[in-house]
């Protein structure tokens, strides 16, 4: 019911009055520069309301009234207190633009991330604080980032030196990459809080041009390293292997799993109109039943032609092959970490006809062989 209330609100906002409200937001010095990008946002894209509530708390720290800024962005202030509510992504991007202009702080996203509390992120935040290591924290954030924003995409890359969390957003970006910066700042704060000692990333990349010397110094000081703001690499943060694998004293597998279930149930409701989510569910079921996941068989289950399904996935900036590979990667991780099956058994279980192909895939996914990855993960859990 809450989701449909938010949907009706969105339909009202994109009418003539809503469009005029958006134009009124130009009263700040800095013009809104993402209007053309945001016009391409799918109607269903949305942002977690409690995430916005935390941002509002930070805005108050600048001596501003966040409610006034929300109204200028076309956001209903009353929805801040509605459990599980979500805001239209288009209006939230406008909100970020207005915040950056009003605070005159290009790094306001960093302060928002630093001040954000874990409960802000629904069950995801509570799963994070019960994780067994930074490795699991990064995995949870990457897997469930769409709880925060349905436009957000993250990926992990592992090698023997450490792990990199890369973050992007569909259909453009917030002003000054504020949301991405907030996530990276939040991740670093949790890494330090959960380890109970200083953790510094070994590399941070943010595509933020025209930073003042003062702001560049603030960035470097916060992250504890020289932040690269040049080039075309995705926004990312990289942690050393030792920090990623260090066990956390406060881990609780039972509570983490319980909160993951809450997150999965919530995100399935949020993404009910997403073909990506529906295809992922079908792939999971087919693999679990010992079948081979092909786009033709999945399309048939969704009462679509393979060509139509491919187009729908392309609209969501993903391919069937990427979803299939991602699901097998997750199953491989879970089996290596939590089961006693042999490497060969795991390979056959997740659909590899040849164990050697599974080994090569593990090197691509995790940077090491299946046996080495199992030893690494088991070492963390003990």
C-alpha positions in Angstrom: 0.0 0.0 0.0 2.8 2.4 0.9 4.6 1.6 -2.4 1.4 2.5 -4.4 0.9 5.6 -2.3 4.4 6.7 -3.3 3.7 5.8 -6.9 0.5 8.0 -6.9 2.6 10.8 -5.5 5.1 10.4 -8.3 2.4 10.5 -11.0 1.1 13.7 -9.4 4.6 15.2 -9.3 5.3 14.7 -13.0 2.2 16.6 -13.9 2.2 20.4 -14.8 2.3 21.5 -11.2 5.2 19.1 -10.4 7.1 20.3 -13.4 6.7 23.9 -12.3 7.9 22.9 -8.8 11.0 21.5 -10.4 11.6 24.7 -12.3 11.2 26.7 -9.1 14.2 24.9 -7.7 16.4 27.1 -10.0 16.2 29.9 -7.4 19.6 28.8 -6.1 22.7 30.2 -7.8 23.8 26.9 -9.4 21.5 25.8 -12.3 20.1 22.3 -12.4 22.4 20.5 -14.9 20.9 17.0 -15.0 17.4 17.7 -16.2 18.0 16.1 -19.6 19.7 13.1 -18.1 16.9 12.6 -15.5 14.2 12.8 -18.2 15.5 9.3 -19.2 15.0 7.8 -15.7 12.5 4.9 -15.8 9.2 5.7 -14.0 9.8 3.1 -11.3 13.3 4.2 -10.1 13.2 5.2 -6.5 15.3 6.1 -3.4 14.8 4.9 0.2 13.1 7.5 2.3 15.1 6.8 5.4 18.3 7.5 3.4 16.8 11.0 2.6 15.9 11.4 6.2 19.5 11.0 7.2 20.6 13.5 4.5 18.1 16.0 5.9 19.7 15.6 9.3 23.1 16.5 7.8 21.6 19.5 6.0 20.3 20.9 9.3 23.9 20.9 10.4 24.6 23.6 7.7 21.9 25.8 9.3 19.4 25.1 6.6 15.8 23.9 6.7 15.8 20.6 4.7 12.0 20.7 4.5 12.1 23.8 2.3 14.7 22.2 0.1 12.5 19.1 -0.3 9.5 21.1 -1.3 11.6 22.9 -4.0 12.6 19.4 -5.3 9.0 18.2 -5.3 9.4 15.8 -2.4 6.7 15.2 0.1 8.1 15.8 3.6 5.4 13.7 5.2 6.8 10.5 3.6 10.0 10.8 5.6 8.3 9.1 8.6 6.5 6.4 6.5 8.1 3.0 7.0 9.6 1.5 3.8 8.6 4.5 1.8 10.5 5.6 -1.3 10.9 8.8 -3.3 11.1 9.1 -7.1 14.7 9.1 -8.2 14.2 12.1 -10.6 13.2 14.4 -7.7 15.9 13.1 -5.4 18.5 14.0 -8.0 17.0 17.5 -8.0 17.2 17.5 -4.2 20.9 16.7 -4.3 21.4 19.6 -6.8 19.6 22.0 -4.5 21.6 20.8 -1.5 24.9 21.3 -3.2 23.9 24.8 -4.2 22.4 25.8 -0.9 25.3 24.5 1.3 27.9 25.7 -1.2 29.8 22.5 -0.3 30.9 20.3 -3.2 31.7 17.6 -0.7 28.4 17.6 1.2 27.9 14.0 0.1 31.0 13.0 2.1 29.6 14.6 5.3 26.2 12.9 4.7 27.9 9.5 4.4 30.0 10.0 7.5 27.1 11.0 9.6 24.7 8.3 8.3 23.6 5.7 10.9 23.3 2.0 9.9 19.6 1.8 10.7 19.1 4.3 7.9 19.7 1.5 5.4 16.8 -0.6 6.4 17.7 -4.3 7.1 20.9 -3.8 5.1 22.4 -1.6 7.7 21.7 -4.1 10.5 23.1 -6.9 8.3 26.3 -4.8 7.9 26.9 -4.4 11.6 26.6 -8.1 12.3 29.0 -9.1 9.4 32.0 -11.2 10.0 34.5 -9.1 8.1 34.9 -6.1 5.8 34.8 -8.7 2.9 31.2 -9.5 3.9 30.3 -5.8 4.4 31.4 -5.0 0.9 29.6 -8.0 -0.5 26.4 -7.1 1.2 26.5 -3.5 0.0 27.3 -4.5 -3.5 24.6 -7.2 -3.6 21.8 -5.1 -2.0 22.7 -1.5 -3.0 19.3 -1.1 -4.8 17.7 -1.0 -1.4 19.2 2.5 -1.2 18.6 3.4 -4.8 17.2 1.4 -7.7 19.6 3.4 -10.0 22.7 2.4 -8.1 25.0 -0.3 -9.3 28.1 -1.8 -7.6 30.7 -4.4 -8.3 33.6 -6.1 -6.5 37.0 -7.0 -7.8 39.3 -9.2 -5.8 43.0 -10.0 -6.1 45.8 -11.1 -3.8 46.4 -7.5 -2.7 42.9 -6.5 -1.8 39.3 -5.8 -2.8 37.9 -2.9 -4.8 34.3 -1.7 -4.5 33.2 0.2 -7.6 30.0 2.2 -7.7 28.0 3.8 -10.5 24.5 5.1 -11.1 22.2 4.4 -14.1 21.1 7.3 -16.4 23.6 9.9 -15.2 24.6 11.0 -11.7 23.7 13.2 -8.8 25.3 16.6 -8.5 29.0 16.3 -7.7 28.5 12.6 -7.4 27.0 13.3 -4.0 25.2 9.9 -3.5 28.3 7.9 -4.6 30.5 9.9 -2.3 28.1 9.4 0.5 28.2 5.6 0.1 32.0 5.5 -0.1 32.3 7.7 3.1 29.7 5.5 4.8 31.7 2.3 3.9 34.9 3.8 5.3 33.3 4.8 8.5 31.8 1.3 9.0 35.2 -0.3 8.2 36.7 1.7 11.0 33.9 1.2 13.5 33.5 -2.5 13.0 37.3 -3.2 13.1 37.7 -1.0 16.2 41.0 0.4 14.9 42.1 2.7 12.1 41.4 1.3 8.6 42.6 3.3 5.6 41.9 2.5 1.9 44.9 2.0 -0.3 43.1 3.8 -3.2 40.1 5.9 -3.8 38.8 7.2 -7.2 36.2 9.9 -7.6 35.4 11.6 -10.9 35.1 15.1 -9.5 36.6 17.8 -11.7 37.3 21.4 -10.7 37.8 20.8 -7.0 39.3 23.5 -5.0 42.6 22.9 -3.2 40.8 23.0 0.1 38.2 20.4 -1.0 40.9 18.2 -2.4 42.7 18.4 0.9 39.5 17.5 2.7 39.0 14.5 0.5 42.5 13.2 1.1 42.3 13.8 4.8 39.0 11.9 5.2 40.0 8.9 3.2 43.6 8.8 4.4 45.1 8.6 1.0 45.6 10.6 -2.2 42.2 10.5 -3.9 42.4 10.3 -7.7 39.8 12.6 -9.2 41.0 12.3 -12.8 40.5 9.7 -15.6 37.5 7.7 -16.6 37.7 4.9 -14.1 34.5 4.3 -12.1 34.2 5.8 -8.6 35.7 3.2 -6.2 37.4 2.5 -2.9 40.0 -0.2 -2.5 41.1 -1.9 0.8 44.1 -4.0 1.5 43.8 -7.8 1.8 44.6 -7.8 5.5 41.9 -5.3 6.3 39.3 -7.0 4.1 39.9 -10.4 5.7 40.2 -9.4 9.4 37.5 -11.1 11.5 35.1 -8.8 13.4 34.5 -9.4 17.1 30.9 -8.4 16.8 29.9 -10.8 14.0 26.6 -12.7 14.4 25.7 -15.0 11.6 22.1 -15.6 12.8 21.3 -11.9 13.0 22.9 -11.2 9.7 21.0 -13.9 7.9 17.7 -12.7 9.5 18.3 -9.2 8.3 19.3 -10.4 4.9 16.0 -12.1 4.6 14.3 -8.8 5.5 16.3 -7.1 2.8 15.5 -9.7 0.2 11.8 -9.5 0.9 11.9 -5.7 0.8 13.9 -5.4 -2.4 11.7 -7.9 -4.2 8.7 -5.7 -3.4 10.6 -2.6 -4.6 11.8 -4.3 -7.8 8.5 -6.0 -8.6 8.4 -4.3 -12.0 12.1 -4.9 -12.8 12.8 -7.6 -15.4 16.3 -7.9 -14.0 15.0 -9.1 -10.6 12.5 -11.5 -12.2 15.2 -13.0 -14.5 17.5 -13.4 -11.6 14.8 -15.3 -9.7 14.2 -17.6 -12.6 17.9 -18.3 -13.2 18.2 -19.2 -9.5 15.3 -21.6 -9.7 16.6 -23.3 -12.9 20.1 -23.8 -11.5 18.7 -25.1 -8.2 16.7 -27.7 -10.2 19.8 -28.8 -12.1 18.7 -27.2 -15.4 20.6 -25.0 -17.8 19.5 -21.4 -17.7 19.0 -20.1 -21.2 17.3 -16.9 -22.3 14.7 -18.8 -24.3 13.6 -20.9 -21.3 13.5 -17.9 -18.9 11.6 -15.8 -21.5 9.0 -18.6 -21.8 8.4 -18.6 -18.1 7.8 -14.9 -18.2 5.5 -15.3 -21.2 7.8 -13.3 -23.5 9.8 -14.0 -26.6 13.6 -14.2 -26.1 14.0 -11.1 -28.3 11.5 -9.1 -26.2 13.1 -10.1 -22.9 16.6 -9.2 -24.3 15.2 -5.7 -25.2 13.7 -5.3 -21.7 17.0 -6.2 -20.1 18.9 -3.8 -22.4 16.5 -1.1 -21.2 17.8 -1.8 -17.7 21.4 -1.7 -18.9 22.1 -5.4 -18.3 22.4 -8.6 -20.4 21.1 -12.1 -19.8 24.7 -13.4 -19.9 25.8 -10.9 -17.1 22.9 -11.9 -14.9 23.6 -15.6 -15.4 27.3 -15.1 -14.7 26.5 -13.0 -11.6 24.2 -15.6 -10.2 26.7 -18.4 -10.7 29.4 -16.3 -9.0 27.2 -15.8 -6.0 26.3 -19.5 -5.8 30.0 -20.4 -6.1 30.9 -18.1 -3.3 28.1 -19.5 -1.0 29.0 -23.1 -1.8 32.8 -22.6 -1.3 32.2 -20.7 1.9 29.4 -22.7 3.6 29.3 -26.2 2.1 31.4 -29.3 2.4 31.0 -30.2 -1.3 34.1 -30.9 -3.3 35.2 -28.4 -6.0 34.0 -30.8 -8.7 30.6 -31.2 -7.0 30.2 -27.4 -6.7 31.1 -27.0 -10.4 28.4 -29.5 -11.5 25.8 -28.1 -9.1 26.0 -24.6 -10.5 25.9 -25.7 -14.1 29.5 -26.3 -15.2 29.9 -29.4 -17.4 33.7 -29.2 -17.0 35.3 -28.4 -13.6 38.3 -26.8 -15.4 35.9 -24.1 -16.7 34.7 -23.6 -13.2 38.2 -23.1 -12.0 38.9 -20.5 -14.7 35.7 -18.7 -13.8 36.7 -18.6 -10.1 40.0 -16.9 -11.1 38.0 -14.4 -13.1 35.5 -13.8 -10.2 37.8 -14.0 -7.1 41.3 -13.6 -8.4 42.3 -17.1 -7.2 41.5 -20.8 -7.7 38.4 -22.3 -6.1 40.5 -24.1 -3.4 42.4 -21.0 -2.6 39.2 -18.9 -2.3 37.7 -21.5 0.0 40.7 -21.4 2.3 40.6 -17.6 2.3 36.9 -17.5 3.1 37.1 -20.3 5.7 40.0 -18.4 7.3 37.8 -15.3 7.7 34.9 -17.2 9.3 37.1 -18.9 11.9 
